[in-house]
Amino acid sequence: MRGARRSRPRAKDGNGYVDADELSGSLATALTILSGNTPGYRFVRGTDVPGALEQFRTLPPQGRLRLLAPHGGREFRGALHCFSIADKWRDAAATVAGASGVGHWLAGHLSLVGPSTDGVSPLRNFLGDIVGTTDFSLAIRLTSGRPNAKIVIAAISPDGDPICFLKFGPQPLVSRLVRAEAATLAELADAPFPATLPTVLFSGSWSECDVLVTTSVPMRSLPTNSDLPHGISDQIFEACPSRRDTLAASSFWSAMTTRIHHLADDGHDPDGTLQRSHAMVEHRWHKREFEFGRGHGDWAKSNLGLNGSRLVAIDWERSRPDLPRNMDLAHFALAGGRQTVRSRLLDHHAVEARTARHLAAAGRPHEAAEALVVLDLLEMVVRFAEASSAGLPGHDTKFGPMLAALHVEGGGRAGIRP
């Protein structure tokens, strides 16, 4: 009957099971991970749930969930810190957690129940075998609109320090990224790098999905306007094999061409921006020589930090051995670009100027800045289009409009309403 509603099943303590239609997207994936893809496990709302195997605070309390955080005060603050949750409510949540140990008014609550025979969730058992203890809390960062749709899990010690991180590939595109990072970290483990990278603790299949478990490297945020990442990025390139070639003859551009053609054939370049951008790059730079070698692929402040005076670099899933030299510096400038509050414009020339400054800080010629920015911008738009093609969440309001503006403005000042 129209308007009729089924009553929600209730747990014995009066808390409600999470309805199946609420278990979509990343929350459903989180349940799959926690349960090891074993039937019979469910999320239950509330606290004091009999037989709860795991308990979480859901953050933020309204809108799209971003984090399932531990209950304990130290573990709660540790989860907020290691996932760099937005300052506008991170500080308030941490303050309440520190004062009362709960932060109750800022978060809802979910508990995991299921047919475990030893009172421990399958995921906790799996990680416990890897790190040698089950005395930790779990924190789960849900997807946040980026073109990788990757859930990341941290095991956090009773003192609030992350022990390890787990990345889980339940979908083909995400699986490829998880496998790619595992292969890159293994390849670079013994390289004479001027940066600290996570160590692989486990790489393989678990519960029919690709899994990567890495150590947690203690790090603090980079100082504002630090030039350290720019020089280190170029030193990483120099520490690995490289070759000089024209853009047209490079494996990098060949792969980019194939990706764009596939997206166009599948209807994921509806306004032709990718194809026009591809033609523009070929017209301007196809005969230009670049050095191609190891790049990080997502060289941004969110993936960098300091351990003492040494740079720490995490999240190597987009790394490749054939990226144009210093494209990472263009990405650093592009990722840090902000749309103005009033017009929400992103200025191509401002990003190009920042890239030129980063190149100078690395002792590299700044003349390549324009080409590197356009190549990285094209890469970002392709990533979002590939995620959309794979049915993953996320909407590009930053890079696609900027790339389209390059054509609308005829190469002039690139700013456009997203």
C-alpha positions as CSV (number, residue, x, y, z in Angstrom):
1,M,0.0,0.0,0.0
2,R,1.3,3.4,-0.9
3,G,2.7,5.2,2.1
4,A,2.9,2.1,4.3
5,R,6.3,1.4,5.9
6,R,7.7,-1.7,7.4
7,S,8.9,-1.5,10.9
8,R,12.6,-1.6,11.3
9,P,14.0,-4.7,12.9
10,R,15.2,-4.0,16.4
11,A,18.1,-5.3,18.4
12,K,17.5,-6.6,21.9
13,D,18.6,-3.3,23.5
14,G,16.3,-1.2,21.3
15,N,18.9,-0.2,18.8
16,G,18.0,-0.6,15.1
17,Y,19.6,-2.6,12.4
18,V,20.8,-0.5,9.5
19,D,18.4,-1.0,6.6
20,A,19.7,-2.7,3.5
21,D,18.9,0.4,1.4
22,E,21.2,2.4,3.6
23,L,24.0,0.0,3.0
24,S,25.0,1.4,-0.3
25,G,28.4,2.6,-1.6
26,S,31.2,2.9,0.9
27,L,29.3,1.8,4.0
28,A,28.3,-1.5,2.3
29,T,32.0,-1.9,1.3
30,A,33.0,-1.3,4.9
31,L,30.7,-4.1,6.1
32,T,32.1,-6.4,3.4
33,I,35.7,-5.7,4.6
34,L,34.9,-6.0,8.3
35,S,33.1,-9.3,7.7
36,G,35.7,-10.7,5.3
37,N,32.8,-11.0,2.8
38,T,31.2,-13.6,5.2
39,P,27.3,-13.7,5.3
40,G,25.4,-12.9,8.4
41,Y,27.2,-9.7,9.6
42,R,25.3,-6.5,10.1
43,F,25.6,-3.0,11.4
44,V,23.4,-2.0,14.3
45,R,22.8,1.6,15.4
46,G,23.6,2.7,18.9
47,T,25.8,1.7,21.8
48,D,25.7,-1.1,24.3
49,V,24.8,-3.6,21.6
50,P,24.9,-7.2,22.9
51,G,27.5,-9.3,21.1
52,A,29.1,-6.3,19.3
53,L,32.3,-7.3,17.6
54,E,33.3,-3.7,16.7
55,Q,32.0,-0.3,17.7
56,F,32.3,3.0,15.8
57,R,31.4,6.6,16.0
58,T,30.1,7.9,12.6
59,L,31.6,11.2,11.5
60,P,30.4,13.7,10.5
61,P,27.1,13.3,12.3
62,Q,25.1,14.6,9.3
63,G,25.5,14.3,5.6
64,R,27.9,11.9,3.8
65,L,29.8,9.7,6.2
66,R,33.6,10.1,6.0
67,L,34.9,8.2,9.0
68,L,34.0,5.3,11.2
69,A,36.1,6.2,14.3
70,P,36.9,4.2,17.4
71,H,35.1,5.0,20.7
72,G,38.1,5.5,23.0
73,G,39.3,9.0,23.5
74,R,42.9,8.4,22.5
75,E,42.0,6.1,19.6
76,F,39.3,8.6,18.5
77,R,41.8,11.5,18.4
78,G,44.3,9.3,16.7
79,A,41.8,8.4,13.9
80,L,41.0,12.1,13.4
81,H,44.7,12.9,13.1
82,C,45.9,10.1,10.9
83,F,43.1,10.7,8.4
84,S,43.4,14.5,8.5
85,I,39.7,15.0,9.0
86,A,38.5,18.6,8.2
87,D,39.6,21.2,10.7
88,K,36.2,22.8,11.0
89,W,34.9,19.9,13.1
90,R,38.0,17.8,13.8
91,D,39.2,20.2,16.6
92,A,35.8,20.3,18.2
93,A,35.4,16.6,18.1
94,A,38.9,16.1,19.6
95,T,38.2,18.6,22.3
96,V,35.0,16.9,23.3
97,A,36.7,13.5,23.1
98,G,39.5,14.7,25.3
99,A,37.1,16.2,27.9
100,S,34.6,13.4,28.2
101,G,36.2,10.5,26.4
102,V,33.2,10.2,24.0
103,G,32.5,13.2,21.8
104,H,29.0,11.9,21.9
105,W,27.1,14.9,20.6
106,L,29.2,15.0,17.4
107,A,28.7,11.5,16.3
108,G,26.3,8.7,15.7
109,H,27.1,5.1,16.6
110,L,27.4,1.8,14.7
111,S,28.2,-1.6,16.0
112,L,29.1,-4.7,14.1
113,V,27.3,-8.0,15.0
114,G,27.6,-11.3,13.3
115,P,28.3,-15.1,13.6
116,S,31.8,-14.9,14.9
117,T,32.7,-17.9,17.0
118,D,35.5,-16.2,18.9
119,G,34.0,-12.8,19.6
120,V,36.4,-11.1,17.1
121,S,35.6,-9.7,13.6
122,P,37.1,-11.4,10.6
123,L,39.1,-8.3,9.8
124,R,40.5,-8.0,13.3
125,N,41.7,-11.6,13.1
126,F,43.3,-11.0,9.7
127,L,45.2,-7.9,10.8
128,G,46.1,-9.5,14.1
129,D,47.9,-12.3,12.3
130,I,49.9,-9.7,10.4
131,V,50.9,-7.3,13.2
132,G,51.0,-9.9,16.0
133,T,48.3,-8.5,18.2
134,T,44.6,-7.8,18.2
135,D,44.9,-5.1,20.9
136,F,44.0,-2.2,18.6
137,S,41.0,-0.2,17.5
138,L,39.8,0.1,13.9
139,A,39.2,3.3,12.0
140,I,37.7,3.3,8.5
141,R,38.0,6.3,6.2
142,L,35.2,6.0,3.7
143,T,35.4,7.4,0.2
144,S,35.3,11.1,-0.2
145,G,34.6,11.9,-3.9
146,R,38.2,11.3,-5.2
147,P,38.7,9.4,-8.4
148,N,39.9,6.2,-6.6
149,A,36.9,5.5,-4.4
150,K,39.3,3.7,-2.0
151,I,38.4,2.8,1.6
152,V,41.4,3.0,3.9
153,I,41.5,1.3,7.3
154,A,43.9,2.1,10.2
155,A,44.6,-0.2,13.2
156,I,45.2,2.2,16.1
157,S,47.0,1.3,19.3
158,P,45.4,2.1,22.8
159,D,47.8,5.1,22.9
160,G,46.2,6.5,19.8
161,D,49.1,5.8,17.4
162,P,48.4,4.1,14.0
163,I,50.0,0.7,13.8
164,C,49.3,-0.1,10.1
165,F,47.1,0.9,7.2
166,L,45.0,-1.4,5.0
167,K,43.8,-0.7,1.5
168,F,41.2,-2.9,0.0
169,G,40.2,-3.4,-3.6
170,P,36.6,-4.6,-3.9
171,Q,36.2,-3.2,-7.5
172,P,38.4,-3.7,-10.6
173,L,39.6,-0.1,-10.9
174,V,40.4,0.1,-7.2
175,S,42.0,-3.3,-7.2
176,R,44.4,-2.2,-10.0
177,L,45.4,0.8,-7.8
178,V,46.0,-1.4,-4.8
179,R,48.1,-3.9,-6.8
180,A,50.0,-1.0,-8.4
181,E,50.9,0.5,-5.1
182,A,52.0,-2.8,-3.7
183,A,54.3,-3.4,-6.7
184,T,55.8,0.1,-6.5
185,L,56.6,-0.1,-2.8
186,A,58.2,-3.5,-3.3
187,E,60.2,-2.1,-6.2
188,L,61.4,0.9,-4.3
189,A,62.0,-0.8,-1.0
190,D,65.8,-0.9,-1.4
191,A,66.2,2.2,-3.6
192,P,68.5,4.9,-2.4
193,F,65.6,7.3,-1.8
194,P,65.9,10.7,-0.1
195,A,62.5,10.0,1.4
196,T,60.8,7.5,3.8
197,L,58.2,5.2,2.3
198,P,55.8,2.8,4.1
199,T,56.9,-0.8,4.3
200,V,54.7,-3.6,2.9
201,L,53.5,-6.0,5.6
202,F,51.1,-7.9,3.4
203,S,50.1,-7.9,-0.3
204,G,47.8,-10.4,-1.8
205,S,44.2,-11.6,-1.8
206,W,41.9,-11.8,1.2
207,S,38.2,-12.5,1.0
208,E,38.4,-12.5,-2.8
209,C,39.7,-9.0,-2.9
210,D,43.2,-7.4,-3.4
211,V,44.6,-6.2,-0.1
212,L,47.7,-4.1,0.8
213,V,48.8,-3.7,4.4
214,T,51.6,-1.2,5.1
215,T,53.4,0.1,8.2
216,S,52.4,3.5,9.5
217,V,55.2,6.0,9.3
218,P,55.0,8.7,12.0
219,M,54.9,12.1,10.4
220,R,53.9,15.7,11.1
221,S,52.4,18.2,8.6
222,L,54.7,20.0,6.2
223,P,55.4,23.7,7.1
224,T,53.5,26.2,4.9
225,N,55.4,27.0,1.7
226,S,58.1,24.4,2.4
227,D,60.3,23.9,-0.7
228,L,61.5,20.5,0.6
229,P,59.1,18.4,-1.5
230,H,60.2,20.0,-4.7
231,G,63.8,19.1,-4.5
232,I,63.1,15.7,-3.1
233,S,60.7,14.9,-6.0
234,D,63.4,15.6,-8.5
235,Q,65.9,13.5,-6.4
236,I,63.5,10.6,-6.5
237,F,63.4,10.9,-10.3
238,E,67.2,10.9,-10.5
239,A,67.4,7.8,-8.2
240,C,65.5,5.7,-10.7
241,P,66.0,4.7,-14.3
242,S,64.9,7.3,-16.9
243,R,65.0,8.0,-20.6
244,R,64.7,10.9,-22.9
245,D,62.1,10.8,-25.7
246,T,59.7,12.9,-27.6
247,L,56.2,13.1,-26.1
248,A,54.7,11.5,-29.2
249,A,57.1,8.5,-28.9
250,S,56.8,8.0,-25.2
251,S,54.9,5.1,-23.5
252,F,53.3,7.8,-21.2
253,W,51.6,9.5,-24.1
254,S,50.7,6.2,-25.8
255,A,48.9,5.1,-22.7
256,M,47.2,8.5,-22.3
257,T,46.0,8.3,-26.0
258,T,44.6,4.8,-25.4
259,R,42.8,5.9,-22.2
260,I,41.2,8.9,-23.9
261,H,40.0,6.9,-26.9
262,H,38.5,4.3,-24.7
263,L,36.6,6.9,-22.7
264,A,35.3,8.6,-25.9
265,D,34.2,5.3,-27.3
266,D,32.3,4.5,-24.1
267,G,30.6,7.9,-24.0
268,H,32.5,9.4,-21.2
269,D,33.8,12.5,-23.1
270,P,30.4,13.9,-24.0
271,D,31.5,17.4,-24.7
272,G,34.7,16.4,-26.4
273,T,37.0,18.2,-23.9
274,L,39.4,15.2,-23.6
275,Q,39.7,14.7,-27.4
276,R,40.2,18.4,-28.0
277,S,42.8,18.6,-25.2
278,H,44.6,15.6,-26.7
279,A,44.7,17.2,-30.1
280,M,45.9,20.5,-28.6
281,V,48.8,18.8,-26.7
282,E,49.8,16.9,-29.8
283,H,49.8,20.1,-31.9
284,R,51.9,22.0,-29.4
285,W,54.3,19.5,-27.8
286,H,54.3,16.1,-29.7
287,K,57.8,16.8,-31.0
288,R,59.1,18.2,-27.7
289,E,61.6,16.0,-25.8
290,F,61.0,15.2,-22.1
291,E,62.8,13.0,-19.7
292,F,60.5,10.1,-18.5
293,G,61.0,8.2,-15.3
294,R,59.6,7.5,-11.8
295,G,57.0,9.8,-10.5
296,H,54.7,9.6,-7.5
297,G,51.6,10.5,-9.5
298,D,49.8,12.2,-6.5
299,W,52.5,14.5,-5.1
300,A,50.3,16.6,-2.8
301,K,50.6,17.9,0.8
302,S,48.0,15.4,1.9
303,N,50.4,12.6,0.9
304,L,53.5,14.1,2.4
305,G,54.9,14.9,5.8
306,L,58.0,15.1,8.0
307,N,59.6,12.6,10.3
308,G,62.3,14.6,11.9
309,S,63.9,16.4,9.0
310,R,63.2,13.6,6.5
311,L,60.3,13.8,4.0
312,V,57.7,11.0,4.3
313,A,55.7,10.1,1.1
314,I,52.7,7.8,1.2
315,D,50.0,6.7,-1.3
316,W,52.0,5.5,-4.2
317,E,49.1,3.9,-6.1
318,R,49.4,6.4,-9.0
319,S,53.1,6.1,-9.3
320,R,54.6,5.1,-12.7
321,P,58.1,4.6,-14.2
322,D,57.4,6.7,-17.3
323,L,56.0,10.0,-16.1
324,P,57.4,13.3,-17.5
325,R,60.1,14.7,-15.2
326,N,58.7,17.2,-12.7
327,M,55.1,16.5,-13.6
328,D,54.8,15.8,-9.8
329,L,55.6,19.5,-9.2
330,A,52.8,20.6,-11.5
331,H,50.5,18.2,-9.6
332,F,51.6,19.7,-6.3
333,A,50.7,23.2,-7.6
334,L,47.5,22.0,-9.1
335,A,46.3,20.0,-6.1
336,G,46.9,23.1,-3.9
337,G,45.1,25.5,-6.2
338,R,41.9,27.0,-4.8
339,Q,38.8,28.3,-6.3
340,T,38.0,31.9,-5.1
341,V,35.1,32.1,-2.6
342,R,33.3,34.7,-4.7
343,S,33.5,33.4,-8.2
344,R,34.8,29.8,-7.6
345,L,37.4,30.3,-10.4
346,L,40.6,28.3,-10.8
347,D,43.3,30.2,-12.6
348,H,45.5,28.2,-14.9
349,H,48.2,30.9,-15.0
350,A,48.3,31.0,-11.2
351,V,48.9,27.3,-11.2
352,E,51.5,27.6,-13.9
353,A,53.3,30.4,-11.9
354,R,53.4,28.2,-8.8
355,T,54.7,25.3,-10.9
356,A,57.5,27.5,-12.2
357,R,58.4,28.5,-8.6
358,H,58.5,24.8,-7.6
359,L,60.7,24.0,-10.5
360,A,63.1,26.8,-9.6
361,A,63.2,25.5,-6.0
362,A,64.2,22.1,-7.4
363,G,66.9,23.7,-9.5
364,R,65.0,22.8,-12.7
365,P,64.3,25.1,-15.7
366,H,60.9,26.8,-15.4
367,E,60.2,26.8,-19.2
368,A,58.5,23.4,-19.0
369,A,55.8,24.7,-16.5
370,E,53.0,25.2,-19.0
371,A,53.3,21.8,-20.6
372,L,53.6,20.0,-17.3
373,V,50.5,21.7,-15.9
374,V,48.4,20.8,-19.0
375,L,49.6,17.2,-18.9
376,D,48.8,16.8,-15.3
377,L,45.5,18.5,-15.7
378,L,44.6,16.2,-18.5
379,E,45.7,13.2,-16.3
380,M,43.3,14.3,-13.5
381,V,40.4,14.8,-15.8
382,V,41.0,11.3,-17.3
383,R,41.1,9.8,-13.8
384,F,37.7,11.2,-12.9
385,A,36.3,10.1,-16.2
386,E,37.6,6.6,-15.7
387,A,36.1,6.5,-12.2
388,S,32.8,7.6,-13.6
389,S,33.0,5.0,-16.4
390,A,33.6,2.3,-13.7
391,G,30.5,3.5,-11.8
392,L,32.4,4.9,-8.8
393,P,31.2,8.0,-6.9
394,G,32.8,11.4,-7.3
395,H,32.2,14.5,-9.3
396,D,34.9,16.6,-10.8
397,T,34.2,20.3,-10.1
398,K,37.8,21.5,-10.3
399,F,39.9,20.0,-13.0
400,G,37.4,19.4,-15.8
401,P,36.1,23.0,-15.8
402,M,39.7,24.3,-15.7
403,L,40.6,22.1,-18.7
404,A,37.5,23.2,-20.6
405,A,38.3,26.8,-19.9
406,L,41.6,26.4,-21.8
407,H,39.6,25.9,-24.9
408,V,36.8,28.4,-24.1
409,E,39.4,31.1,-23.5
410,G,41.6,30.1,-26.4
411,G,44.6,29.5,-24.1
412,G,44.0,32.8,-22.2
413,R,43.3,33.2,-18.6
414,A,41.7,30.0,-17.5
415,G,39.0,30.5,-15.0
416,I,35.5,29.1,-15.2
417,R,32.6,28.4,-12.9
418,P,32.6,24.7,-11.9
